[in-house]
Amino acid sequence: MSEPEIENLLSETRRFAPAREFAAQAIAQPGIYDEAEDFVEFWSKQAKSLHWHKPFTKALDFSDAPFAKWFEDGELNVSYNCLDRHVEAGWGKRIALFFEGEPGDSKTYTYLDLLTEVKKAANLLIKLGVRAGDRVAIYMPHIPEAVIAMQAVARIGAVHSVVFGGFSADSLADRIQDAGAKLVITADGGYRKGKALPLKPAVDEALANEKCPSVEKVLVVKRCANEIAWDESRDLWWDEEMALVDKEHVAQGFSAEHPLFILYTSGSTGKPKGILHTTGGYLTQTSYTHKNVFDLHEGQDVYWCTADVGWITGHSYVVYGPMANGATQVIYEGTPDTPDWGRWWDIVQKYHVNIFYTAPTAIRTFMKLGSKVVSHYDLSSLRLLGSVGEPINPEAWIWYRDVIGSGKTPIVDTWWQTETGAIMISPLPGITETKPGSAMKPLPGISAAVVDDDGKVVGNGHGGYLTITQPWPSMLRGIWGDPERFKQTYWSRFPGKYFAGDGAKLDEDGDLWLLGRVDDVMNVSGHRLSTTEIESALVAHPYVAEAAVVGASDATTGQAVVAFVILRRSQLDHTGSEADITKELRDHVAKMIGPIAKPRTIFVVSELPKTRSGKIMRRLLRDVAEDRPIGDVTTLSDTTVMDTIKTRVGLGAED
């Protein structure tokens, strides 16, 4: 974001104070910030609201910084906290999940129903030889069985690695191999955009030729009844196996620092990073933030987070945080445009959703379509709206409040990451006077600072790098199998401070405005993608000699992938048109990584801008991609190369 754009953003003057009636009944009250001044004691108090099989005696050990241990000598079971304790408290008949399938099928699960299914699934995992500490890969559509599988893996102390169903077979194989997964849980397919999207074939391809020798069995949920290949020695039907196991399972406690899950996110080296989260601190912060940020009134609210379980938002604010709080929630399998763009609002109306949490990408899409898309639905049940995944621009914020929230609902614009595990910066409804486009302040118990290049804290009205200055319970515990990479990636830029690549600016009131990524990881529709990973995919194609990828601002997705490629000399006389070549390359990236990584635009160029040491100057390519004046070229080995590139940009192919 350019300096004029930042200044324009910070010129926002609209303010929205909490409604008096809302504030009076809000879960979080103003004194909570004072209470959290002793952050260790504050988080210790929040942790005690969970059920502990063995109470902890020490809250935090940061003696081996940057590796933190929270509540280490305590023992608990995540699944017990999310299910058993609610049933034992007499809430067994409370609805846990309203499931809405894309084709229109639906199913309701009470907490007792869900507990029964999770117990059976836990017994099935044990029957298949899965033990505490073993890794289980989950590659599923957004259906109840995905939630059940995650809870069952956690229940027996195994470690799940959920891979988003839109990723390719190669991406799936990479993640299975890195984690050493013993079991894969998948489905024949899932419904998306009115079609049955196959999933099992990608698993078969990922496991072909013994590429993933650690995998012993594959459990398959029958969702679409589409024809699939079957390996009798390896594959098992979920439903058939679930019918054969006992319905009772006693949850045992595990150390608060026992691994809970690995979730892979793109890294600047091109190799995905396996972000490791553990048990006690993670559940403490996800449950606390879910209740306070979303003002969840237990037994009264219907909550809907639109995120897929394949992303961290689905982990923290679908599967774990809400269930630890005994919430009633909606999960929807498909896309917001099937059968038409009214689908989400029909679901809000059908289930009387009170709390709605989605991404700015979706909000901007609906903005483009106009208020007529929602005008004939009854959205009066909504009382709080949330935003997640990337910064939300002020006009989208206002549209969200006025059109979806009828001009009265509070909006919580939340900042957090896969690595942080839970929300870190957000307004607290009932307390915070909000500003459209600003995430406002760190939550109670969280300490953040905006620093300059030298790591010095900047004052109000200045920008820099967003850092976290003290440990927090849901923080990542490392990168799976690579502790040095963990230290280098997150803690080396500003010693003693956590930094994961986001820029921010403080306004004159000291409120935070997030400015997006400052490194070579792009944020597309809230999904972090590595430029290096996409470049590697492009260069793997026989047409391409060299590639450079940048993220360019996009009105819908926040950032879009733009690629610059140099073709191999042998392809210069290719009989196909340049449009045919770029289409093939875009499709190749989608196959190698997944559709989310498909470049919006590919420019075929003869040279790339490089320094004398050979480093590609991506900032200059961003200038081209965003159609703005080219910056300083004096450090290039050939200062005329940008003129050559500019003559070619009109030949890029895009959807």
C-alpha positions in Angstrom: 0.0 0.0 0.0 1.4 3.4 -1.0 1.9 6.2 1.4 -1.0 8.3 -0.2 -3.2 5.2 0.1 -2.3 4.9 3.8 -3.0 8.6 4.5 -6.3 8.3 2.7 -7.2 5.3 4.8 -6.3 7.1 8.0 -8.5 10.1 7.0 -11.5 8.0 7.9 -13.5 10.0 10.5 -16.6 7.9 11.0 -17.0 6.5 14.5 -19.5 4.0 16.0 -20.0 3.9 19.7 -21.5 0.8 21.3 -25.3 1.0 21.7 -26.2 1.5 25.3 -28.5 -1.6 25.4 -25.9 -3.8 23.8 -23.1 -2.6 26.1 -25.2 -3.2 29.2 -25.7 -6.9 28.3 -22.2 -7.5 26.7 -20.1 -10.4 28.0 -16.9 -8.2 28.1 -17.1 -5.2 30.4 -14.6 -2.2 30.5 -12.7 -3.4 33.6 -11.3 -6.3 31.6 -8.3 -4.3 30.3 -7.2 -3.4 33.8 -7.7 -7.0 34.9 -5.3 -8.2 32.2 -2.4 -5.9 33.1 -0.9 -9.0 34.8 -1.2 -11.1 31.6 0.0 -14.3 33.1 -2.5 -14.2 35.9 -5.2 -13.1 33.5 -4.7 -16.1 31.2 -4.4 -18.4 34.2 -7.8 -17.3 35.3 -9.3 -17.9 31.8 -7.7 -21.4 31.7 -9.4 -22.3 34.9 -12.8 -22.0 33.2 -11.9 -25.2 31.3 -12.2 -28.7 32.7 -8.8 -30.1 33.8 -8.2 -33.8 34.5 -5.2 -32.6 36.4 -5.0 -28.9 37.5 -2.0 -26.9 36.5 0.2 -25.2 39.1 2.3 -23.0 36.8 0.9 -20.8 34.1 3.9 -19.9 31.9 7.4 -21.1 31.3 9.2 -18.9 28.7 12.7 -19.7 29.9 13.5 -21.4 26.6 12.3 -18.4 24.5 11.0 -18.3 21.9 9.5 -21.7 22.8 6.7 -21.1 25.3 5.0 -23.6 27.6 1.6 -22.7 29.1 0.0 -24.7 31.9 2.5 -27.5 31.2 2.0 -29.6 34.3 -1.8 -29.6 33.9 -3.7 -32.3 31.9 -6.9 -31.9 30.0 -8.8 -33.4 27.0 -9.9 -31.0 24.2 -12.8 -33.2 23.1 -14.0 -33.6 26.7 -14.1 -29.8 27.0 -15.9 -29.4 23.8 -18.5 -32.2 24.2 -18.6 -34.4 27.4 -18.7 -31.6 29.9 -21.7 -30.0 28.2 -23.7 -33.2 28.1 -22.8 -33.9 31.8 -24.0 -30.4 32.6 -27.4 -31.3 31.2 -27.0 -29.6 27.7 -27.2 -32.9 25.7 -30.3 -31.8 23.9 -28.8 -28.4 22.9 -28.1 -28.1 19.2 -24.4 -28.1 18.4 -24.6 -28.1 14.6 -27.1 -27.1 12.0 -25.6 -28.6 8.8 -26.6 -27.2 5.5 -25.4 -29.2 2.4 -25.0 -27.3 -0.9 -27.6 -29.4 -2.7 -30.2 -28.5 0.0 -29.9 -31.4 2.4 -29.6 -30.6 6.0 -29.0 -32.3 9.3 -29.1 -31.3 13.0 -26.7 -32.6 15.7 -27.3 -32.1 19.4 -24.3 -32.1 21.7 -25.3 -35.7 22.7 -25.5 -36.7 19.1 -22.1 -35.3 18.4 -20.5 -36.8 21.5 -21.8 -40.2 20.5 -20.4 -39.9 17.0 -17.0 -38.6 18.2 -16.7 -41.5 20.7 -17.4 -44.0 18.0 -14.9 -42.3 15.7 -12.3 -42.4 18.5 -12.8 -46.1 18.9 -12.5 -46.6 15.2 -9.1 -44.7 15.1 -7.8 -46.9 18.0 -9.0 -50.0 16.1 -7.0 -48.8 13.1 -3.9 -48.6 15.2 -3.8 -44.8 15.8 -2.2 -43.9 19.1 -1.4 -40.7 21.0 1.1 -38.7 19.1 0.4 -40.3 15.7 -0.5 -38.0 12.9 -3.8 -38.2 10.9 -4.3 -36.3 7.6 -7.8 -35.1 7.0 -8.8 -34.1 3.4 -12.5 -33.4 3.6 -15.4 -31.2 2.4 -17.0 -28.9 4.9 -19.4 -31.5 6.4 -20.1 -32.8 9.9 -17.8 -35.8 9.5 -14.9 -33.4 9.2 -15.7 -31.9 12.6 -16.3 -35.4 14.1 -12.9 -36.6 12.7 -11.0 -33.7 14.1 -12.6 -34.0 17.5 -12.0 -37.8 17.5 -8.3 -37.4 16.7 -7.9 -34.8 19.5 -9.8 -37.1 21.9 -7.3 -39.9 21.7 -4.3 -37.6 21.8 -3.3 -38.0 18.1 -2.4 -35.0 16.0 -4.4 -34.0 13.0 -3.2 -32.3 9.8 -6.2 -30.9 8.0 -5.5 -30.2 4.3 -8.0 -27.9 2.5 -10.1 -29.8 0.0 -9.1 -27.4 -2.8 -5.4 -28.3 -2.7 -4.0 -30.6 -5.4 -2.7 -34.1 -5.0 0.9 -32.9 -5.0 0.2 -30.4 -2.2 -1.6 -33.1 -0.2 1.3 -35.5 -0.7 3.8 -32.9 0.5 1.9 -32.4 3.7 1.3 -36.1 4.4 5.0 -36.8 3.9 6.2 -33.9 6.1 3.9 -35.0 9.0 4.4 -38.7 8.5 0.7 -39.3 8.7 -0.4 -42.8 9.5 -4.0 -42.5 8.4 -5.9 -40.4 5.8 -9.5 -39.5 6.3 -11.3 -38.2 3.2 -14.6 -38.4 1.3 -15.5 -39.6 -2.2 -16.2 -35.9 -2.9 -18.0 -32.8 -1.8 -20.5 -30.4 -3.4 -19.2 -27.1 -4.7 -20.8 -24.7 -7.2 -23.5 -27.2 -8.0 -21.2 -30.1 -8.8 -19.7 -33.0 -7.0 -16.0 -32.2 -6.6 -14.0 -35.4 -6.3 -11.6 -35.8 -3.4 -10.7 -39.5 -3.2 -8.9 -39.4 -6.6 -6.5 -36.8 -5.3 -5.7 -39.0 -2.3 -5.1 -41.9 -4.6 -2.7 -39.8 -6.7 -1.0 -38.5 -3.6 -0.4 -42.1 -2.3 0.5 -43.6 -5.6 3.9 -45.3 -6.1 4.5 -45.4 -2.4 5.1 -41.6 -2.3 3.7 -41.6 1.3 4.9 -44.8 2.9 3.7 -43.8 6.4 0.0 -44.1 5.4 -1.5 -47.5 6.4 -5.2 -46.9 5.8 -7.6 -44.5 4.1 -11.1 -43.9 5.6 -13.6 -42.6 3.1 -16.9 -40.8 3.9 -19.6 -41.5 1.3 -20.9 -38.0 0.5 -21.6 -37.7 -3.3 -21.8 -41.4 -4.3 -19.5 -40.6 -7.2 -17.5 -43.5 -8.8 -14.1 -43.9 -7.2 -11.1 -46.3 -7.4 -10.8 -48.6 -4.5 -7.8 -50.4 -2.9 -9.2 -53.3 -0.9 -6.0 -53.6 1.2 -6.0 -50.0 2.2 -9.4 -48.2 1.8 -12.3 -48.4 4.2 -15.8 -46.9 4.2 -16.4 -44.6 7.2 -20.0 -45.6 7.7 -19.4 -49.3 7.6 -16.5 -49.1 10.0 -18.4 -46.7 12.4 -21.2 -49.3 12.6 -18.8 -51.9 14.0 -17.3 -50.0 17.0 -18.4 -49.4 20.5 -20.4 -46.2 21.4 -18.6 -45.6 24.6 -15.2 -44.1 25.1 -13.7 -42.5 28.2 -11.6 -39.4 27.4 -8.2 -39.3 29.2 -6.2 -36.2 30.0 -3.1 -35.1 28.1 -0.4 -32.6 29.0 -1.4 -29.0 28.2 1.7 -29.0 25.9 0.7 -32.2 24.1 0.5 -31.6 20.3 -3.0 -30.9 19.1 -2.6 -30.2 15.3 -0.3 -29.3 12.5 -1.6 -26.8 10.0 0.5 -26.0 6.9 0.9 -22.5 5.7 2.9 -21.1 2.8 6.5 -20.1 3.5 8.8 -17.6 1.8 11.1 -20.5 0.8 8.4 -22.3 -1.1 8.3 -25.2 1.3 5.0 -25.2 3.3 5.5 -24.7 7.0 3.9 -27.1 9.4 2.6 -24.8 12.2 2.4 -26.8 15.4 -0.3 -26.0 18.1 -0.7 -27.7 21.4 -3.6 -28.2 23.7 -4.2 -26.2 26.9 -3.1 -22.7 25.8 -4.7 -23.0 22.4 -8.1 -24.0 23.9 -7.9 -21.4 26.6 -7.4 -18.5 24.1 -9.8 -19.8 21.4 -12.6 -20.3 23.8 -12.0 -17.0 25.6 -11.8 -14.9 22.4 -14.8 -16.6 20.9 -17.0 -15.8 23.9 -15.8 -12.2 24.4 -15.1 -11.0 20.8 -18.4 -12.4 19.5 -20.3 -11.7 22.7 -21.7 -15.2 22.7 -24.6 -15.7 25.0 -24.7 -19.4 25.8 -27.9 -21.2 24.8 -29.3 -18.1 23.1 -27.2 -17.3 20.1 -26.9 -19.1 16.7 -23.3 -18.5 15.4 -22.0 -18.9 11.9 -18.4 -18.7 10.8 -18.2 -19.3 7.0 -14.6 -20.6 7.0 -13.8 -24.1 5.9 -12.2 -26.4 8.5 -9.2 -26.6 6.2 -8.0 -23.2 7.4 -7.1 -21.9 10.8 -10.3 -20.0 11.1 -12.3 -23.2 10.8 -10.1 -24.9 13.4 -10.3 -22.1 16.0 -13.7 -20.6 15.4 -15.7 -23.6 14.1 -14.3 -26.8 15.6 -12.8 -25.8 19.0 -13.6 -22.3 20.4 -17.4 -22.4 19.8 -17.7 -26.0 21.0 -15.7 -25.4 24.1 -18.3 -22.6 24.8 -21.3 -24.9 24.1 -22.3 -22.8 21.1 -25.0 -23.6 18.6 -23.6 -23.0 15.2 -24.2 -23.4 11.4 -21.9 -25.1 9.0 -22.5 -24.8 5.2 -20.8 -27.1 2.7 -20.8 -25.0 -0.5 -20.3 -21.6 -2.1 -22.3 -18.4 -1.5 -23.4 -18.3 -5.1 -25.1 -21.7 -5.4 -27.8 -21.9 -6.6 -27.7 -18.1 -6.5 -26.1 -15.3 -4.6 -28.8 -15.3 -2.0 -27.8 -18.6 -0.5 -25.9 -17.3 2.5 -28.8 -14.9 3.4 -31.3 -17.7 3.0 -29.3 -19.7 5.5 -29.2 -16.7 7.9 -32.9 -16.4 7.6 -33.6 -20.1 7.9 -31.6 -20.7 11.1 -32.1 -17.2 12.6 -28.3 -16.6 12.8 -27.3 -14.0 15.4 -23.5 -13.8 14.9 -22.0 -13.9 11.4 -18.2 -14.2 10.8 -16.8 -14.0 7.2 -14.0 -12.5 5.0 -13.7 -9.1 3.4 -13.4 -10.9 0.0 -16.9 -12.1 0.4 -18.2 -8.7 1.6 -16.6 -6.9 -1.4 -18.2 -9.4 -3.8 -21.6 -8.8 -2.4 -20.9 -5.1 -2.5 -20.3 -5.4 -6.3 -23.6 -7.3 -6.7 -25.5 -4.6 -4.8 -28.0 -4.6 -1.9 -30.7 -6.1 -4.1 -29.1 -9.5 -3.4 -30.0 -9.4 0.2 -33.0 -7.0 0.3 -35.7 -9.7 0.2 -34.3 -11.8 3.0 -35.1 -11.3 6.7 -31.7 -10.6 8.4 -33.2 -9.1 11.5 -31.8 -11.9 13.7 -28.3 -10.6 13.2 -26.9 -8.7 16.1 -23.1 -8.9 15.5 -20.9 -9.2 12.4 -17.2 -10.2 12.2 -14.5 -9.9 9.6 -11.4 -12.1 9.2 -8.5 -12.9 6.9 -7.2 -9.6 5.7 -7.7 -5.9 6.3 -11.2 -4.6 5.4 -11.4 -1.3 3.6 -13.7 1.3 5.2 -16.3 1.3 2.5 -16.8 -2.4 2.7 -17.0 -2.1 6.5 -19.8 0.5 6.1 -21.6 -1.6 3.5 -21.4 -4.7 5.7 -22.9 -2.7 8.7 -25.6 -0.9 6.7 -26.8 -3.6 4.3 -26.2 -6.8 6.2 -26.4 -5.4 9.7 -29.3 -3.0 9.0 -27.2 -0.1 10.1 -27.1 -1.1 13.8 -25.0 -4.3 14.3 -21.4 -3.9 15.8 -18.6 -5.2 13.6 -15.5 -6.9 15.1 -12.7 -6.6 12.6 -10.3 -9.3 13.8 -6.5 -9.7 13.2 -4.7 -12.9 13.8 -2.9 -15.6 11.9 -2.4 -19.4 11.6 0.6 -18.9 13.8 -1.1 -17.0 16.5 -3.9 -19.6 16.8 -6.5 -17.2 18.0 -7.7 -13.6 17.7 -5.1 -11.1 18.8 -6.4 -7.6 17.8 -10.1 -6.7 17.7 -12.7 -4.4 19.0 -14.7 -5.8 22.0 -18.4 -5.2 21.3 -20.0 -3.3 24.1 -16.7 -1.6 25.0 -14.9 -0.3 21.8 -15.9 2.7 19.8 -15.1 1.4 16.3 -13.6 3.0 13.2 -14.4 1.5 9.8 -11.3 -0.3 8.6 -9.4 -0.4 11.9 -8.8 -3.5 13.9 -8.5 -1.1 16.9 -6.4 -2.5 19.8 -4.8 -5.7 21.1 -7.2 -7.8 23.2 -6.8 -8.0 26.9 -3.8 -10.1 27.7 -2.1 -9.4 24.4 0.8 -6.9 23.9 1.6 -5.6 20.5 3.9 -2.9 19.1 4.5 -1.2 15.8 8.2 -0.8 15.2 10.5 0.7 12.7 13.3 -1.0 10.7 15.6 -0.9 13.8 12.9 -2.5 16.1 12.2 0.8 17.9 8.6 1.5 18.8 7.0 4.2 16.7 4.6 6.8 18.0 1.0 7.6 17.1 0.6 8.7 13.5 3.5 6.5 12.3 3.7 3.1 10.6 6.0 0.1 10.5 6.0 -3.6 11.4 3.4 -5.2 13.6 5.1 -7.3 16.4 3.9 -9.2 19.4 6.0 -8.4 22.5 5.1 -11.0 25.0 4.0 -14.7 24.8 0.3 -15.6 24.5 -1.4 -18.9 25.2 -2.4 -20.0 21.7 1.0 -19.1 20.1 2.5 -21.7 17.8 5.0 -24.0 19.5 7.2 -24.3 16.5 7.4 -25.5 12.9 7.0 -29.3 12.7 10.4 -30.9 12.5 12.3 -27.6 12.0 12.9 -25.6 15.2 15.6 -23.5 13.6 13.3 -22.4 10.8 10.8 -21.4 13.5 13.3 -19.1 15.2 14.6 -17.7 11.9 11.2 -17.1 10.4 9.4 -15.4 13.3 12.0 -14.2 15.8 15.1 -13.2 14.0 13.9 -9.9 12.4 13.3 -8.2 15.7 15.0 -10.1 18.6 12.6 -10.8 21.5 9.6 -9.9 19.4 7.3 -12.1 17.2 7.0 -10.8 13.7 5.2 -12.7 10.9 5.2 -10.2 8.1 2.4 -7.7 8.5 2.7 -3.9 8.3 0.6 -1.6 10.4 0.1 2.1 11.3 -1.0 3.8 14.4 -3.4 6.7 14.0 -3.3 9.8 16.2 -5.5 8.0 18.8 -3.1 5.0 18.9 -5.5 2.7 17.1 -4.2 0.0 14.7 -4.7 -0.1 11.0 -3.4 -3.2 9.3 -1.7 -2.7 6.0 -1.2 -6.3 4.8 1.9 -8.3 4.0 5.4 -6.8 3.8 7.2 -10.0 2.6 6.9 -12.4 -0.3 3.9 -14.2 1.0 0.6 -13.1 -0.5 -2.8 -13.0 1.1 -5.4 -14.0 -1.5 -9.0 -14.1 -0.1 -7.5 -14.6 3.4 -5.3 -17.5 2.3 -1.6 -17.1 2.5 0.3 -18.2 -0.6 4.1 -18.2 -1.2 5.4 -16.4 -4.2 8.3 -18.9 -4.2 6.0 -21.9 -4.3 4.1 -20.5 -7.3 7.3 -19.6 -9.0 8.5 -23.2 -8.5 5.4 -24.5 -10.0 5.7 -22.3 -13.1 9.4 -23.2 -13.6 8.5 -26.9 -13.4 6.5 -26.5 -16.6 8.6 -27.2 -19.8 7.7 -23.9 -21.3 9.2 -21.7 -18.6 12.8 -20.8 -18.0 12.3 -18.3 -15.2 9.4 -16.8 -13.3 8.7 -14.1 -10.8 5.4 -13.8 -8.9 4.0 -10.8 -7.0 0.8 -10.0 -5.2 -1.2 -7.1 -6.7 -4.1 -5.3 -5.0 -7.5 -6.7 -6.0 -10.8 -5.2 -5.2 -12.4 -8.6 -4.5 -9.7 -10.9 -3.1 -7.5 -8.4 -1.4 -4.5 -9.6 -3.3 -4.2 -11.4 -6.6 -1.4 -13.5 -8.0 0.4 -11.9 -11.0 3.2 -13.7 -12.7 6.0 -12.7 -15.0 7.6 -15.5 -17.0 10.5 -15.9 -19.4 9.8 -18.8 -21.9 12.5 -21.3 -22.7 14.2 -20.5 -26.0 12.9 -23.8 -27.5 9.4 -22.4 -27.0 9.8 -19.1 -28.7 8.6 -20.6 -31.9 5.7 -22.4 -30.2 2.8 -22.8 -32.6 0.2 -21.9 -30.0 -0.7 -18.3 -29.3 0.6 -16.5 -26.2 -2.9 -16.6 -24.8 -2.9 -20.4 -25.2 0.5 -20.6 -23.4 -0.5 -18.5 -20.5 -3.8 -20.4 -20.1 -1.9 -23.6 -20.0 0.5 -22.2 -17.4 -2.4 -20.9 -15.2 -4.0 -24.3 -15.3 -0.7 -26.0 -14.5 -0.3 -23.9 -11.3 -3.9 -24.8 -10.3 -3.0 -28.5 -10.8 0.3 -28.3 -8.9 -0.9 -26.2 -6.0 -4.6 -25.7 -6.1 -7.1 -23.3 -7.8 -6.6 -20.7 -5.1 -3.0 -20.2 -6.4 -4.0 -19.8 -10.1 -2.5 -16.5 -11.3 -5.0 -13.8 -12.2 -2.6 -12.6 -14.9 0.6 -14.0 -16.6 2.9 -11.6 -18.5 5.4 -13.2 -20.9 8.6 -11.1 -20.9 12.1 -11.4 -22.3 13.9 -10.3 -19.1 13.2 -9.8 -15.4 14.5 -6.8 -13.3 17.5 -7.9 -11.4 20.1 -6.3 -9.2 23.8 -6.7 -9.9 23.9 -9.6 -7.5 21.1 -11.4 -9.4 18.2 -10.6 -7.0 14.8 -10.1 -8.7 13.4 -6.7 -7.8 9.8 -7.7 -7.1 8.8 -4.2 -6.0 9.2 -3.0 -9.5 7.1 -5.8 -10.8 4.4 -4.9 -8.3 4.5 -1.4 -9.8 3.7 -2.9 -13.2 1.1 -5.3 -11.8 -0.7 -2.5 -10.1 -0.3 -0.1 -13.0 1.5 2.7 -11.1 4.6 4.7 -11.8 7.8 2.6 -11.8 10.0 3.1 -8.7 13.8 3.7 -8.5 15.6 1.5 -11.0 19.2 2.6 -10.3 20.1 -0.6 -8.5 19.3 -2.8 -11.5 22.1 -4.3 -13.6 20.2 -3.2 -16.7 18.1 0.0 -16.1 16.3 -0.3 -19.4 14.7 -3.7 -18.6 11.6 -2.1 -17.1 11.0 -0.2 -20.3 11.0 -3.5 -22.1 8.6 -5.1 -19.6 6.2 -2.1 -19.8 5.9 -2.6 -23.6 4.7 -6.2 -22.9 2.1 -5.8 -20.2 -0.8 -5.4 -22.5 -0.3 -9.0 -23.7 -1.1 -10.7 -20.4 -3.9 -13.3 -20.2 -6.5 -13.3 -17.5 -10.0 -14.5 -16.6 
